């Protein structure tokens, strides 16, 4: 923004007072202020002195005005510097909340600042190209589930703070779902796709592979979700039709 300074003169005859160096010429003062019809030298000198004093007061006023203006402009040009990203403080904050929520001791940590999240895990976690992160505690035996097969599994779900959000163990019964039917959260199905019966795995699901958010679910915001999964069994399924009724039987 360009500031326009007020003109401190009364008429155009005072414009040439200031040179490029910011000084004024006494000859200009006398020339502009002397009376053409004055015959008394002392009266002429008096007029010159009065004019000189008036110009000095105007010059002082201009200096006072500009000296008060420039510091203000300098202060207004300063921008408040953003505080540095305190990663250690945010990490300790996440650890404290996880302890309060009785999260597992080897639970991953999440350093969140706004929408930016950094996941801290040990070296035995594997990160997929999709963003999914997992760790096997037990591999299990047999083949991996295929599309159309039914998987039976237990799970415990956590949020970033280590708070438990759901558990089939507390419900008293495992979950059952057919693979490849889009009935599971995308990250969850990807996480158990290469598990084997009897395997135990921790899955860290990023928001883009996570569950929907809304009042109809227990997820209130786009966060990383952690699931400890135990794959109990894998069954083949066949379609059964009785009259107008059709379903799948898995054995």
Protein Blocks (a to p, Z undefined) as FASTA:
>chain_A
ZZddddfbfbfklmmmpcfkopacfklmmmmmpcfkbcbfklmmmmmmmmmmmmmmmmmm
mmmmmmmmmmmmmmmmpccddddddfklmmmmmmmmmmmnopafklccdddehjaccddd
dfkbccdfkopacddfbgbgcjdddehiacddddddddfkopafbdfklnopacdddehk
lpacfklmmmmmmgcehiacdddddfklmccddfkbcbfbdcddddddddfbdcdddddd
ehjaccdddZZ
